[in-house]
Amino acid sequence: MFLMETYKRLPVKFVRGEGVYLYDEKGKRYLDFLSGIAVNSLGYGDPELTEAICRQAKELLHVSNLFENPWQEELARELVKHFWTEGRVFFCNSGAEANEGAIKLARRYFYERGEKRYRLITFYKGFHGRTYGSMSATAQEKIQKGFEPLLEGFDYAELNNFDSVLKALKKETAGIMLEVIQGEGGINEAEAEFLQKVQDLCRKEGLLLIIDEVQTGIGRTGKFYAYRHFGLEPDIITLAKGLGGGVPVGAIVARKEVSEAFKEGSHGSTFGGNALACRAGLVVVKRVEGLLPHIERVGEYFRQKLEELKAGKVKGRGLMLGLELERDCSQIVLRALEEGLVINCTAQRVLRFLPPLVVEEKHVEEAIDILRRVL
Ligand SMILES: Cc1ncc(COP(=O)(O)O)c(C=O)c1O
């Protein structure tokens, strides 16, 4: 009643979570295969994460980025450890903010070099967020409509169509930004050969390769960062969602040389990377590191079980999977909810599955039983 009506909410009120299960106010149990849209990496009530958050809340929630923050430094070291080369990190609070910062960093990088390059090539069906920069990077009419004029400087191409990338290329192009699996766009996977060509083009033309790992990052697809499946070497990646395990935190990781374009005062955030967020992130990243083989194994099992349903095309990797149907899937989401399974429908016809990374084979079987009934 007092909220803006920006969300179409499903008719259930969750009041508690435990492991991979959620409970509503009447005590009904639901198996969660959405994780707050790829956020709750360790599920609900994880003892280690809860303990770290409680302890940090007692010690110190927040100071400001005017002061040293040991937790930021430690979390940055972990994120860079999984990057392909020496890197530096900027912390913010969300995916949109991370992408906004990446857009600024790309522009600033060429400014520092004295080159008038500011445009980015992004992809149809991609999703990068709702702020002006990230929304302008999001080549979807339904996201942009009514908010024009957009931020200038974006040229759109089609995923897996290299000719369309060449067509979008201009002398002012600064970089190419993409998701290796488009999440909101319907679990659309970029092909390895296409990605390689994009990277080669970036090298040849001196463009920055920016990979939005907001949904795919932090283990979701079975590698710590999803670009690692393709042997890519991006200049900038952006993170959020799963990084804090439910505590809001986002990050930009950039190759050291690129990161140096941000100087004292170039960019900032009051809350970005505060003690609580980084302490939570630290628990998540360390645990996810050990979970990677588990994610690959359970993801593969889940994929097989989805294939066996023979209900549509199975898409995605690891624990970021989609089932593309021939029909609208919003009713199926409602039916699944009645049966005690939380899933989501994206791009109208794609059932999307993003379970907590700690999900096990027995939970996959439970989800498949429900899906078989509702499909
Ligand atoms: C790939 C990708 N980038 C960016 C965003 C925006 O993140 P946030 O909602 O945290 O601003 C999302 C959110 O769904 C996303 O999936």
The ligand as a MOL file (V3000), in Angstrom:
LIG
                    3D

  0  0  0     0  0            999 V3000
M  V30 BEGIN CTAB
M  V30 COUNTS 16 16 0 0 0
M  V30 BEGIN ATOM
M  V30 1 C 23.9780 -9.9310 -15.5700 0
M  V30 2 C 23.3830 -8.9010 -14.6640 0
M  V30 3 N 23.9540 -7.7010 -14.5820 0
M  V30 4 C 23.4680 -6.7530 -13.7670 0
M  V30 5 C 22.3480 -6.9570 -13.0140 0
M  V30 6 C 21.8260 -5.8860 -12.1180 0
M  V30 7 O 22.1050 -6.1760 -10.8000 0
M  V30 8 P 21.3510 -5.4130 -9.6050 0
M  V30 9 O 19.9240 -5.8330 -9.6540 0
M  V30 10 O 22.0830 -5.8820 -8.3790 0
M  V30 11 O 21.5320 -3.9610 -9.8310 0
M  V30 12 C 21.7120 -8.2090 -13.0650 0
M  V30 13 C 20.5000 -8.4620 -12.2770 0
M  V30 14 O 19.7060 -9.3110 -12.5670 0
M  V30 15 C 22.2550 -9.2070 -13.9200 0
M  V30 16 O 21.6800 -10.4100 -14.0180 0
M  V30 END ATOM
M  V30 BEGIN BOND
M  V30 1 1 1 2
M  V30 2 1 2 3
M  V30 3 2 2 15
M  V30 4 2 3 4
M  V30 5 1 4 5
M  V30 6 1 5 6
M  V30 7 2 5 12
M  V30 8 1 6 7
M  V30 9 1 7 8
M  V30 10 2 8 9
M  V30 11 1 8 10
M  V30 12 1 8 11
M  V30 13 1 12 13
M  V30 14 1 12 15
M  V30 15 2 13 14
M  V30 16 1 15 16
M  V30 END BOND
M  V30 END CTAB
M  END
